[in-house]
């Protein structure tokens, strides 16, 4: 059975390191590949895995993840199949698995049913970047998920004002995801000093651990973040690696934590 | 006494941009501060009389407003029913109504100190209009366009480039408007401080649906004045007909009359080749599509059973979109506006009909509205009148219409 995200981050802390979160797109290039990829990531030492529910119009993702989403959609991957695979994986791994995706997937599936089925599948958290806290009074998604014991992860960015950070912190649980640079997911940018000072600012107003993602691909990126983040997220940079390459790359990244 | 721009109706959104259950701001956190800044800048601008004065000046001197309202006597006589009036937005600078919200947003972007305009385009008319205001008001400009649209609207790509815009061709997904919207949003997410996202229809996250509607409302305001010359002082039109892709020209015509219950309004969607087959049409409201949350707002969207956006088809690129502006979704849900569709074939026939009987070559989008008016007019008595919005002129459709006509001849 998977641990909770809070427990996993604590475990990494006890080992005096950051936690590593990686990402897969469910059904890209196939569900069987996703299964192998997740198990390999676990074996290679990853702490948390984001399982992305494929969606046709992933507006917060860059070209690499967009194409992966659209390929999975084209292959006819269903949310039910994703739930089934998550159930199977949860029975085999100890690290937390969480959903990431777009809110229309949840809305279309039925909010309550989605939460119920995800809970049954052993999912430990949700990240739906296109559902900001401002829509919570209309959707009640945070409320229903938290009643079921599944935290909803929120994102903050370089331009999130302090007042908003405080509001976001009120609903925060497990960790807050800091978008480390402008732009969508991708692999082409450098980590900057600006990001470190940004994380220090966020830390002042946020009481849960900080995860940092978007644009992280190199061990040096990870070393740069050592004093300012609790979790580092590597997504696009791993998406198109073959299984042997993936294992090597994760081990390299883990060594930098 | 006619209305002034920025008037309010009983169908306004709440403070978070929700029109009933539709609309809102379903966007990544990165965009929230930017959208909040935009909303505040807009609210401040519309309180400032000089903003309204600037817009009116540019509308008159640059856009060439008011556009004419023309009595289609030949068509009306031939059909033998209601009198048909054509609001000819094709006469506006750049050839379509899109210039209205481009002017408004460019003047707002200027006030906000932005340097670059980002736009998406389907038919290319919005892209042309965005590139035009960028040139006029001193912005650099990036227009995102799906590869399929770019191919079928090749002249517009050329003209955008002539106007100094960079045209970014979107090669992923269905390569049409929906992918252009996603790509433009991604571009904006990457450069929120310097750039202004000049959205091309009354859709997307709040405040765009409200803002685009407000700038487009000049169409209905003008009609309410111009129609009096034909039907008498303080008289209202009986029917308003407009095509609906995202819905900017339609809401622009309708808005000034929403609080007049005696005015009937009809939005015409793209029936494509077959309204019963997914991927063959773009009728969202007339065909009972599902409510969803896509491209930053909640509305009706054509989706598959997993909630993925379905591909769409229309002879007109501007109507070829899976979603519809949230205010239209709301007006549909409360029964204020009726929504229907016409097929590609009907639109094409109406295109030819209007050209030959009235000497006006409409855009294929607008030809959808004409096609519905051709059906409606004979059912009504001659003391009734219909105002049809000719949202744009048909020059841009030269190749597509010619191709279809050629195919017909060859068959």
Interface residues (C-beta under 8 A of the other chain):
Chain A: X54 X55 X56 X57 X58 X59 X60 X61 X62 X63 X66 X67 X70 X73 X78 X79 X102 X103 X104 X105 X107 X108 X109 X129 X130 X131 X132 X134 X135 X137 X138 X154 X155 X156 X157 X159 X160 X161 X164 X168 X179 X182 X183 X184
Chain B: X16 X18 X21 X24 X25 X26 X27 X28 X29 X30 X32 X33 X34 X172 X173 X178 X179 X182 X185 X186 X189 X190 X191 X192 X193 X290 X291 X292 X293 X294 X295 X296 X301 X303 X306 X307 X308 X309
